[in-house]
Amino acid sequence: MTKWFKVGKIVNTHGIRGEVRVISTTDFEEERYAIGAELFIEHPEFREMVRVIVETHRKHKNFDLLTFEGYTNISHVEKFKGGSLKVSEDALSELDEGEFYYHEIIGCQVFTEDGLELGKIKEVLSPGANDVWVIQSKTGGKDILIPYIDDVVKEVNIAEKKVIIELLEGLI
């Protein structure tokens, strides 16, 4: 059975020529949204995913604007609003050492170097210079935000779904 991975969410249309406004959830926008790239749209109102081919891609403010082959005006793409853009597991490429896909990080348990369990990673944010991992606190308190930088993240073990961090002063 094919595994699917979300690479973006279609939040709106843009203009009248079939462009859609996407909030990206991938670190590989150049690859995922390249002209000719194959994407699949999953939408709660569709029985099956819709296969699309990227025709154009450009950045506008914090969004990625895409058009798809054969979808030339706003009435063709309006139905995609609220849908998720996905790629199949086959489309994932090998990463360099120390690089991870979001789906590999989400769900990992986070521990301090002293062995204190902080909680589980529930989301990855990409606000700018580095990713921020959102940890759902084990105690049920506020979420903990951890920057993905070498000074903080000391070890990532995807096989064991375990992350070890150095708890710098002021982080929690």
C-alpha positions as CSV (number, residue, x, y, z in Angstrom):
1,M,0.0,0.0,0.0
2,T,1.3,3.4,-1.0
3,K,2.2,5.8,1.8
4,W,1.4,9.5,1.2
5,F,3.2,12.6,2.6
6,K,1.8,16.1,2.8
7,V,3.9,18.8,1.1
8,G,1.4,21.7,1.2
9,K,-2.2,22.9,1.7
10,I,-4.2,24.8,-0.8
11,V,-5.7,27.7,1.1
12,N,-7.1,29.7,-1.8
13,T,-7.1,30.6,-5.4
14,H,-5.1,33.5,-6.7
15,G,-6.3,35.6,-9.6
16,I,-8.5,34.2,-12.4
17,R,-6.0,32.1,-14.4
18,G,-6.1,28.9,-12.4
19,E,-3.4,29.7,-9.8
20,V,-3.7,28.3,-6.3
21,R,-2.2,29.7,-3.1
22,V,-0.3,27.1,-1.1
23,I,1.1,27.0,2.4
24,S,4.1,24.8,2.0
25,T,4.9,22.1,4.5
26,T,8.1,20.8,2.8
27,D,11.7,21.8,2.9
28,F,12.0,20.8,-0.7
29,E,9.8,23.4,-2.5
30,E,12.1,23.6,-5.6
31,E,11.8,19.8,-6.1
32,R,8.1,19.3,-5.1
33,Y,6.8,22.3,-7.1
34,A,9.2,22.0,-10.0
35,I,7.6,22.3,-13.5
36,G,6.5,18.9,-14.5
37,A,6.4,17.5,-10.9
38,E,3.5,15.1,-10.1
39,L,1.4,16.0,-7.1
40,F,-1.8,14.5,-5.7
41,I,-4.7,16.6,-4.2
42,E,-6.5,15.0,-1.3
43,H,-9.7,16.7,-0.3
44,P,-12.5,15.7,2.1
45,E,-15.1,16.1,-0.7
46,F,-13.2,13.9,-3.2
47,R,-13.6,10.2,-3.2
48,E,-10.1,9.8,-4.7
49,M,-7.0,11.9,-4.9
50,V,-6.7,14.0,-8.0
51,R,-3.4,13.7,-9.9
52,V,-2.0,17.1,-11.1
53,I,1.2,18.1,-12.9
54,V,2.8,21.4,-11.9
55,E,2.8,23.9,-14.8
56,T,4.1,27.0,-13.0
57,H,5.5,27.9,-9.6
58,R,6.4,31.2,-8.1
59,K,6.7,32.7,-4.6
60,H,4.4,35.5,-3.4
61,K,4.7,36.8,0.1
62,N,4.6,33.7,2.4
63,F,2.9,31.5,-0.2
64,D,3.8,29.3,-3.1
65,L,1.6,30.0,-6.2
66,L,1.1,27.0,-8.5
67,T,-0.8,26.3,-11.7
68,F,-1.5,22.8,-12.9
69,E,-1.6,21.4,-16.5
70,G,-5.1,21.5,-17.9
71,Y,-6.5,23.8,-15.1
72,T,-6.5,27.2,-16.8
73,N,-9.0,29.3,-14.9
74,I,-10.4,29.9,-11.4
75,S,-13.5,27.8,-11.9
76,H,-11.2,24.7,-12.6
77,V,-9.3,25.1,-9.3
78,E,-11.8,26.5,-6.9
79,K,-12.8,23.0,-5.8
80,F,-9.2,22.4,-4.6
81,K,-9.5,25.0,-1.8
82,G,-8.8,23.3,1.5
83,G,-7.1,20.3,-0.1
84,S,-3.8,18.9,0.8
85,L,-1.0,18.4,-1.7
86,K,0.7,15.1,-1.3
87,V,3.5,13.0,-2.8
88,S,3.9,9.3,-2.7
89,E,6.7,7.6,-0.8
90,D,8.3,6.8,-4.1
91,A,8.8,10.5,-4.7
92,L,10.9,10.9,-1.6
93,S,14.6,11.2,-2.2
94,E,17.5,10.1,0.0
95,L,18.6,12.7,2.4
96,D,22.1,13.6,3.6
97,E,23.2,12.5,7.1
98,G,21.6,14.8,9.7
99,E,18.6,15.7,7.5
100,F,15.1,14.4,8.2
101,Y,11.7,14.5,6.7
102,Y,9.0,16.1,8.9
103,H,7.1,12.8,9.1
104,E,10.2,11.1,10.6
105,I,10.5,13.7,13.3
106,I,6.9,14.0,14.2
107,G,6.0,11.5,16.9
108,C,9.5,11.2,18.3
109,Q,9.9,11.3,22.1
110,V,12.1,14.0,23.4
111,F,14.5,13.6,26.3
112,T,17.1,15.8,28.0
113,E,20.7,14.6,28.3
114,D,19.8,13.8,31.9
115,G,17.1,11.4,30.8
116,L,14.1,13.6,31.6
117,E,11.2,12.9,29.2
118,L,9.8,16.2,27.9
119,G,7.1,14.9,25.6
120,K,6.5,14.1,21.9
121,I,7.1,16.2,18.8
122,K,3.7,17.0,17.3
123,E,4.6,19.6,14.6
124,V,7.6,21.1,12.8
125,L,7.5,24.9,12.1
126,S,9.7,26.7,9.5
127,P,9.7,30.3,10.6
128,G,13.0,31.3,9.1
129,A,16.7,30.6,9.9
130,N,16.0,27.1,11.4
131,D,13.1,24.8,12.0
132,V,11.3,24.8,15.3
133,W,10.1,21.5,16.8
134,V,6.8,21.8,18.7
135,I,6.8,19.3,21.7
136,Q,3.5,18.3,23.3
137,S,4.5,18.4,27.0
138,K,4.3,15.1,28.8
139,T,2.9,17.0,31.8
140,G,0.0,18.4,29.7
141,G,1.3,21.9,30.2
142,K,2.1,24.4,27.4
143,D,3.8,23.2,24.2
144,I,7.6,23.4,24.3
145,L,9.3,25.0,21.3
146,I,12.8,23.7,20.5
147,P,15.0,25.2,17.8
148,Y,16.5,22.6,15.5
149,I,20.1,23.8,16.0
150,D,23.3,21.9,16.9
151,D,23.5,23.6,20.3
152,V,20.2,22.1,21.3
153,V,19.5,18.9,19.4
154,K,22.3,16.5,20.3
155,E,21.0,13.2,18.9
156,V,18.2,12.0,16.6
157,N,17.4,8.3,16.4
158,I,14.6,7.8,13.8
159,A,14.6,4.0,14.3
160,E,13.8,4.4,18.0
161,K,11.7,7.6,17.5
162,K,13.9,9.3,20.1
163,V,15.5,12.7,20.3
164,I,18.0,13.9,22.9
165,I,18.4,17.6,23.5
166,E,20.5,19.9,25.7
167,L,18.2,22.0,27.7
168,L,19.7,25.4,27.4
169,E,18.8,28.1,30.0
170,G,15.6,29.8,29.1
171,L,14.4,27.2,26.7
172,I,11.5,26.1,28.8
